[in-house]
Amino acid sequence: MHAEKIILETDQQGNLLQIPKLPPNAQLEVIFLVLNQSLPAPKRRKPSSLIAGKGKIIGDIVAPVATEGEWDALN
């Protein structure tokens, strides 16, 4: 099995402008990817209104919680 990339063009009715040459006596699997068509922007997720804006940062959020001496992976 091998893959070939063919870009096909259609007219205003969706008919092929040029029919591609295909191998004789072959079974083909075809997947169409439409080019130059923008996808809708994904919906942005929002936190629940019950918890939105109620969080507080207390202390350093960058520093590790445990010291290096407490790590089993270093032993």
C-alpha positions as CSV (number, residue, x, y, z in Angstrom):
1,M,0.0,0.0,0.0
2,H,1.2,3.5,-0.8
3,A,-0.3,7.0,-0.6
4,E,-0.6,9.6,-3.3
5,K,-1.7,13.1,-2.8
6,I,-4.0,14.6,-5.5
7,I,-5.6,18.0,-5.2
8,L,-8.9,18.1,-7.1
9,E,-10.8,21.3,-8.0
10,T,-14.6,21.6,-8.5
11,D,-16.9,24.1,-10.3
12,Q,-19.7,26.0,-8.7
13,Q,-22.0,22.9,-8.8
14,G,-19.4,20.7,-7.1
15,N,-18.4,18.8,-10.3
16,L,-14.8,17.9,-10.9
17,L,-13.0,20.1,-13.3
18,Q,-10.5,17.3,-14.3
19,I,-10.9,13.6,-13.6
20,P,-7.7,12.1,-12.3
21,K,-6.1,9.0,-13.9
22,L,-6.5,6.0,-11.5
23,P,-4.7,2.6,-11.5
24,P,-6.6,-0.2,-13.3
25,N,-8.2,-3.0,-11.4
26,A,-7.5,-1.4,-8.0
27,Q,-9.4,-0.8,-4.8
28,L,-9.0,2.7,-3.5
29,E,-9.8,4.3,-0.2
30,V,-10.6,8.0,-0.5
31,I,-10.7,10.7,2.2
32,F,-11.6,14.2,1.1
33,L,-10.2,17.1,3.0
34,V,-11.6,20.5,1.9
35,L,-8.9,23.1,1.5
36,N,-9.2,26.8,2.1
37,Q,-12.3,26.5,4.3
38,S,-12.0,28.0,7.8
39,L,-13.3,26.2,10.7
40,P,-15.4,27.9,13.3
41,A,-13.5,29.1,16.4
42,P,-13.9,26.7,19.3
43,K,-16.1,27.8,22.1
44,R,-14.2,29.3,25.0
45,R,-14.8,27.5,28.2
46,K,-16.0,29.5,31.2
47,P,-15.8,28.6,34.9
48,S,-19.1,28.1,36.8
49,S,-20.6,31.4,38.0
50,L,-20.7,29.8,41.5
51,I,-16.9,29.8,41.7
52,A,-15.7,32.4,39.2
53,G,-13.6,35.1,40.7
54,K,-13.6,33.5,44.2
55,G,-10.1,31.9,44.2
56,K,-7.2,33.4,46.1
57,I,-3.5,32.8,45.7
58,I,-1.8,32.4,49.1
59,G,1.9,32.2,49.2
60,D,4.4,31.3,46.4
61,I,2.9,29.3,43.6
62,V,6.3,28.7,41.9
63,A,8.3,27.2,44.8
64,P,8.1,23.4,45.3
65,V,6.0,22.2,48.2
66,A,8.5,19.5,49.3
67,T,12.2,19.9,49.7
68,E,14.7,17.9,47.6
69,G,15.5,15.8,50.7
70,E,11.9,14.5,50.8
71,W,12.0,13.1,47.2
72,D,12.4,9.4,46.9
73,A,13.4,9.7,43.3
74,L,16.8,11.3,44.2
75,N,17.8,8.2,46.4
